[in-house]
Amino acid sequence: MSDQAPPHEDDILAGSFTFNDLGLCCCGCPEMLVEYIRKMLLRVHERDFGTYEDLPYMFFVNWADDKGLINHGTTVRCGWLTDKGRKFLAETESPAGEKNQ
């Protein structure tokens, strides 16, 4: 049993993930952040690895690794989803029914 209170609904970014969990603030358009994180995690899941010159991809995988959404061996560029990353995908499944295995 946890002594920690559940997060306030304004603190929730998506599913059970809070802005604080992911090191984000709630400014701007949170829905677009969720969709961006989702699309990038799907790239990792589908092994659609960016190149070292793909700076948006490299920044994302370094951030996702720091937040525990992915893990990696030799290079962060070729990581894989953690349980936390798979949970994020499951909790943010698109209405179009994308598969998240």
Backbone as a printed PyTorch tensor [residue, N CA C, xyz], in Angstrom:
tensor([[[  0.8390,  -1.1790,   0.0000],
         [  0.0000,   0.0000,   0.0000],
         [  0.8840,   1.2420,   0.0000]],

        [[  0.5580,   2.1870,  -0.8290],
         [  1.3470,   3.4080,  -0.9580],
         [  0.7200,   4.5340,  -0.1470]],

        [[  1.5940,   5.3320,   0.5090],
         [  1.1270,   6.5090,   1.2370],
         [  0.9380,   7.6970,   0.3060]],

        [[  1.3200,   7.5210,  -0.9330],
         [  1.2600,   8.6090,  -1.9060],
         [ -0.1610,   8.7540,  -2.4550]],

        [[ -0.6270,   9.9890,  -2.4790],
         [ -1.9700,  10.2590,  -3.0060],
         [ -1.9750,  10.0840,  -4.5170]],

        [[ -3.0990,   9.6640,  -5.0990],
         [ -3.1680,   9.5620,  -6.5560],
         [ -3.0040,  10.9460,  -7.1780]],

        [[ -2.4850,  11.0090,  -8.4080],
         [ -2.2930,  12.3240,  -9.0340],
         [ -3.6190,  13.0130,  -9.3090]],

        [[ -3.5980,  14.3230,  -9.2320],
         [ -4.7570,  15.1420,  -9.5780],
         [ -4.9690,  15.0190, -11.0900]],

        [[ -6.1900,  15.0500, -11.5580],
         [ -6.4590,  14.8500, -12.9870],
         [ -5.7520,  15.8770, -13.8740]],

        [[ -5.4970,  17.0730, -13.3620],
         [ -4.7810,  18.0830, -14.1560],
         [ -3.3120,  17.7300, -14.3420]],

        [[ -2.7990,  16.8220, -13.5100],
         [ -1.4000,  16.4100, -13.6020],
         [ -1.2000,  15.2550, -14.5730]],

        [[ -2.2850,  14.6520, -15.0440],
         [ -2.1830,  13.4640, -15.8910],
         [ -2.0160,  13.8650, -17.3530]],

        [[ -0.9720,  13.3140, -17.9610],
         [ -0.7290,  13.5430, -19.3810],
         [ -1.5170,  12.5370, -20.2070]],

        [[ -1.3460,  11.2570, -19.9020],
         [ -2.0270,  10.1960, -20.6590],
         [ -2.0930,   8.9450, -19.8010]],

        [[ -3.2500,   8.2800, -19.8080],
         [ -3.3830,   7.0530, -19.0310],
         [ -3.0190,   7.3020, -17.5820]],

        [[ -2.0550,   6.5570, -17.0830],
         [ -1.5960,   6.7440, -15.7050],
         [ -0.3100,   7.5620, -15.6460]],

        [[  0.1370,   8.0970, -16.7780],
         [  1.3830,   8.8610, -16.8470],
         [  1.1210,  10.3360, -16.5520]],

        [[  1.8900,  10.8860, -15.6180],
         [  1.7700,  12.3020, -15.2990],
         [  2.8300,  13.0930, -16.0650]],

        [[  2.6310,  14.3830, -16.1530],
         [  3.6270,  15.2520, -16.7740],
         [  4.9600,  15.0930, -16.0500]],

        [[  4.9030,  15.0110, -14.7280],
         [  6.1120,  14.8870, -13.9300],
         [  6.8420,  13.5730, -14.2280]],

        [[  6.1120,  12.4720, -14.4200],
         [  6.7370,  11.1820, -14.7520],
         [  7.6630,  11.3160, -15.9500]],

        [[  7.2450,  12.1390, -16.9020],
         [  7.9690,  12.2390, -18.1640],
         [  8.7960,  13.5120, -18.2680]],

        [[  8.8680,  14.2720, -17.1800],
         [  9.6880,  15.4720, -17.1740],
         [  9.1760,  16.5670, -18.0890]],

        [[  7.8720,  16.6720, -18.2020],
         [  7.2590,  17.6510, -19.1090],
         [  6.3860,  18.6190, -18.3230]],

        [[  6.1490,  19.7840, -18.8930],
         [  5.1790,  20.6990, -18.3030],
         [  3.8820,  20.5590, -19.1020]],

        [[  2.8370,  21.2010, -18.6380],
         [  1.5340,  21.0470, -19.3010],
         [  1.2140,  22.2100, -20.2320]],

        [[  2.2240,  23.0060, -20.5830],
         [  2.0070,  24.1230, -21.5050],
         [  1.7990,  23.6010, -22.9340]],

        [[  1.2200,  24.4410, -23.7570],
         [  1.0610,  24.0870, -25.1620],
         [ -0.0780,  23.1230, -25.3710]],

        [[  0.1650,  22.1000, -26.1680],
         [ -0.8680,  21.1350, -26.5350],
         [ -0.4460,  19.7310, -26.0940]],

        [[ -0.8420,  19.3190, -24.8900],
         [ -0.4450,  18.0050, -24.3840],
         [ -0.8430,  16.8470, -25.2960]],

        [[ -1.9750,  16.9760, -25.9810],
         [ -2.4140,  15.9040, -26.8740],
         [ -1.3870,  15.6630, -27.9830]],

        [[ -0.7930,  16.7500, -28.4750],
         [  0.2230,  16.6080, -29.5210],
         [  1.4900,  15.9610, -28.9620]],

        [[  1.8340,  16.2730, -27.7120],
         [  2.9850,  15.6190, -27.0740],
         [  2.7560,  14.1200, -26.9680]],

        [[  1.5720,  13.7380, -26.5120],
         [  1.2480,  12.3160, -26.3860],
         [  1.3760,  11.6360, -27.7400]],

        [[  0.8300,  12.2340, -28.7800],
         [  0.8790,  11.6300, -30.1150],
         [  2.3160,  11.5300, -30.6180]],

        [[  3.1330,  12.5460, -30.3690],
         [  4.5390,  12.5110, -30.7830],
         [  5.2890,  11.3940, -30.0600]],

        [[  5.1210,  11.3120, -28.7360],
         [  5.7900,  10.2600, -27.9710],
         [  5.3400,   8.9010, -28.4670]],

        [[  4.0540,   8.7670, -28.7030],
         [  3.4970,   7.5010, -29.1920],
         [  4.1020,   7.0900, -30.5290]],

        [[  4.1430,   8.0420, -31.4740],
         [  4.6980,   7.7300, -32.8010],
         [  6.1750,   7.3530, -32.7170]],

        [[  6.9150,   8.0480, -31.8690],
         [  8.3350,   7.7380, -31.7520],
         [  8.5550,   6.3910, -31.0660]],

        [[  7.7420,   6.0720, -30.0570],
         [  7.8560,   4.7560, -29.4240],
         [  7.4870,   3.6470, -30.3970]],

        [[  6.5110,   3.9060, -31.2580],
         [  6.1690,   2.9130, -32.2780],
         [  7.3310,   2.6870, -33.2310]],

        [[  8.0680,   3.7440, -33.5620],
         [  9.2640,   3.5840, -34.4070],
         [ 10.2630,   2.6500, -33.7400]],

        [[ 10.4830,   2.8550, -32.4420],
         [ 11.4100,   1.9830, -31.7100],
         [ 10.8790,   0.5560, -31.7200]],

        [[  9.5990,   0.4030, -31.4160],
         [  8.9780,  -0.9270, -31.3780],
         [  9.0860,  -1.6410, -32.7290]],

        [[  8.8980,  -0.8960, -33.7960],
         [  8.9500,  -1.4780, -35.1430],
         [ 10.3680,  -1.5540, -35.6930]],

        [[ 11.3450,  -1.1750, -34.8570],
         [ 12.7670,  -1.2200, -35.2150],
         [ 13.0800,  -0.3240, -36.4130]],

        [[ 12.3650,   0.7900, -36.5030],
         [ 12.5870,   1.7990, -37.5370],
         [ 13.5770,   2.8210, -36.9740]],

        [[ 14.8010,   2.3580, -36.7900],
         [ 15.8140,   3.1680, -36.1310],
         [ 16.2720,   4.3130, -37.0180]],

        [[ 16.4100,   5.4770, -36.4270],
         [ 16.9720,   6.6190, -37.1290],
         [ 18.4810,   6.4740, -37.2290]],

        [[ 19.0740,   7.3660, -37.9790],
         [ 20.5360,   7.3880, -38.0920],
         [ 21.0880,   8.3110, -37.0120]],

        [[ 22.3860,   8.2860, -36.8410],
         [ 23.0020,   9.1930, -35.8730],
         [ 22.8230,  10.6480, -36.2860]],

        [[ 22.6150,  10.8860, -37.5660],
         [ 22.4040,  12.2470, -38.0660],
         [ 20.9620,  12.7090, -37.9130]],

        [[ 20.0610,  11.8070, -37.5740],
         [ 18.6430,  12.1200, -37.3710],
         [ 18.4890,  12.6770, -35.9520]],

        [[ 18.7760,  13.9690, -35.7950],
         [ 18.8180,  14.5670, -34.4600],
         [ 17.5010,  14.4910, -33.6960]],

        [[ 16.3400,  14.7030, -34.3420],
         [ 15.0960,  14.5460, -33.5620],
         [ 14.9390,  13.1270, -33.0030]],

        [[ 15.2920,  12.1210, -33.8010],
         [ 15.2020,  10.7400, -33.3300],
         [ 16.2000,  10.5030, -32.1980]],

        [[ 17.4420,  10.9550, -32.3780],
         [ 18.4700,  10.7410, -31.3670],
         [ 18.1040,  11.4450, -30.0570]],

        [[ 17.5650,  12.6590, -30.1590],
         [ 17.1420,  13.3530, -28.9440],
         [ 16.0340,  12.5680, -28.2550]],

        [[ 15.0550,  12.1110, -29.0390],
         [ 13.9370,  11.3720, -28.4640],
         [ 14.4120,  10.1100, -27.7590]],

        [[ 15.2490,   9.2990, -28.4020],
         [ 15.6400,   8.0340, -27.7690],
         [ 16.4850,   8.2630, -26.5220]],

        [[ 17.2790,   9.3220, -26.5040],
         [ 18.0230,   9.6420, -25.2860],
         [ 17.0640,  10.0510, -24.1680]],

        [[ 16.0580,  10.8690, -24.4930],
         [ 15.0550,  11.2770, -23.5180],
         [ 14.2620,  10.0560, -23.0350]],

        [[ 13.8020,   9.2120, -23.9740],
         [ 12.9910,   8.0420, -23.6350],
         [ 13.7800,   7.0620, -22.7750]],

        [[ 15.0700,   6.9280, -23.0420],
         [ 15.9210,   6.0650, -22.2260],
         [ 16.0120,   6.6240, -20.8060]],

        [[ 16.2000,   7.9250, -20.6800],
         [ 16.2860,   8.5690, -19.3710],
         [ 14.9880,   8.4030, -18.5900]],

        [[ 13.8490,   8.4120, -19.2630],
         [ 12.5460,   8.3020, -18.6020],
         [ 12.1060,   6.8560, -18.4160]],

        [[ 12.9260,   5.8930, -18.8530],
         [ 12.6040,   4.4830, -18.6470],
         [ 11.6070,   3.9060, -19.6260]],

        [[ 11.3590,   4.5970, -20.7340],
         [ 10.4180,   4.0940, -21.7470],
         [ 11.0940,   3.1090, -22.6970]],

        [[ 12.4100,   3.2570, -22.8590],
         [ 13.1760,   2.3200, -23.6680],
         [ 14.4340,   1.9390, -22.8930]],

        [[ 15.0960,   0.9230, -23.3800],
         [ 16.3820,   0.5020, -22.8580],
         [ 17.2650,   0.2210, -24.0570]],

        [[ 18.5640,   0.1340, -23.8490],
         [ 19.4480,  -0.1320, -24.9720],
         [ 20.6940,  -0.8750, -24.5040]],

        [[ 21.3570,  -1.4640, -25.4800],
         [ 22.6160,  -2.1470, -25.2270],
         [ 23.7610,  -1.2560, -25.6580]],

        [[ 24.3760,  -1.6120, -26.7700],
         [ 25.5500,  -0.9010, -27.2640],
         [ 25.2540,   0.5330, -27.6640]],

        [[ 24.1160,   0.7710, -28.3110],
         [ 23.7850,   2.1170, -28.7720],
         [ 22.3280,   2.4460, -28.4870]],

        [[ 22.0970,   3.6380, -27.9760],
         [ 20.7300,   4.0750, -27.6800],
         [ 19.9070,   4.1560, -28.9620]],

        [[ 20.5540,   4.3310, -30.0880],
         [ 19.8600,   4.4310, -31.3750],
         [ 19.0350,   3.1810, -31.6660]],

        [[ 19.4710,   2.0310, -31.1850],
         [ 18.8140,   0.7540, -31.4950],
         [ 18.2390,   0.1190, -30.2310]],

        [[ 17.4840,   0.8960, -29.4840],
         [ 16.9210,   0.4070, -28.2360],
         [ 15.6650,  -0.4230, -28.4360]],

        [[ 15.0470,  -0.7640, -27.3350],
         [ 13.8040,  -1.5280, -27.3300],
         [ 12.9190,  -0.9860, -26.2220]],

        [[ 11.6330,  -1.2650, -26.3240],
         [ 10.6770,  -0.7820, -25.3280],
         [ 10.8240,  -1.5330, -24.0130]],

        [[ 10.6890,  -0.8020, -22.9340],
         [ 10.6050,  -1.4130, -21.6080],
         [  9.1320,  -1.6960, -21.3080]],

        [[  8.8770,  -2.3030, -20.1660],
         [  7.4840,  -2.5000, -19.7470],
         [  6.7670,  -1.1570, -19.6620]],

        [[  7.4710,  -0.1320, -19.1660],
         [  6.8880,   1.2090, -19.0510],
         [  6.5530,   1.7660, -20.4370]],

        [[  7.4150,   1.5550, -21.4220],
         [  7.1550,   2.0130, -22.7860],
         [  5.9710,   1.2890, -23.4080]],

        [[  5.8930,  -0.0280, -23.1880],
         [  4.7490,  -0.7990, -23.7010],
         [  3.4560,  -0.3560, -23.0130]],

        [[  3.5490,  -0.0190, -21.7250],
         [  2.3720,   0.4580, -20.9920],
         [  1.9010,   1.7950, -21.5700]],

        [[  2.8470,   2.7000, -21.8890],
         [  2.4680,   3.9800, -22.4790],
         [  1.7220,   3.7390, -23.7880]],

        [[  2.2450,   2.8520, -24.6370],
         [  1.5650,   2.5670, -25.9070],
         [  0.1830,   1.9810, -25.6690]],

        [[  0.0850,   1.0540, -24.7410],
         [ -1.2110,   0.4220, -24.4650],
         [ -2.2290,   1.4420, -23.9510]],

        [[ -1.7790,   2.3560, -23.1090],
         [ -2.6910,   3.3310, -22.5220],
         [ -3.0320,   4.4820, -23.4670]],

        [[ -2.3190,   4.5830, -24.5610],
         [ -2.5740,   5.6730, -25.5050],
         [ -2.9180,   5.1320, -26.8830]],

        [[ -3.3890,   3.9040, -26.9330],
         [ -3.7270,   3.2920, -28.2290],
         [ -4.6450,   4.2120, -29.0170]],

        [[ -4.3160,   4.3700, -30.2650],
         [ -5.0900,   5.3010, -31.1070],
         [ -6.4640,   4.7180, -31.4270]],

        [[ -7.4220,   5.5840, -31.7050],
         [ -8.7570,   5.1200, -32.0700],
         [ -8.7390,   4.2600, -33.3360]],

        [[ -7.7170,   4.4260, -34.1620],
         [ -7.6290,   3.6510, -35.3970],
         [ -7.2390,   2.2090, -35.1190]],

        [[ -6.8850,   1.9060, -33.8510],
         [ -6.6050,   0.5320, -33.4780],
         [ -5.2320,   0.0420, -33.8960]],

        [[ -4.2220,   0.8970, -33.8610],
         [ -2.8650,   0.4520, -34.1720],
         [ -2.4960,  -0.6740, -33.2090]],

        [[ -1.7490,  -1.6350, -33.7030],
         [ -1.3170,  -2.7510, -32.8710],
         [ -0.0720,  -2.3480, -32.1020]],

        [[  0.0220,  -2.7780, -30.8320],
         [  1.1190,  -2.3800, -29.9680],
         [  1.9370,  -3.5170, -29.3900]],

        [[  1.6650,  -4.7080, -29.7030],
         [  2.2920,  -5.8960, -29.1560],
         [  3.3030,  -5.6320, -28.1100]]])
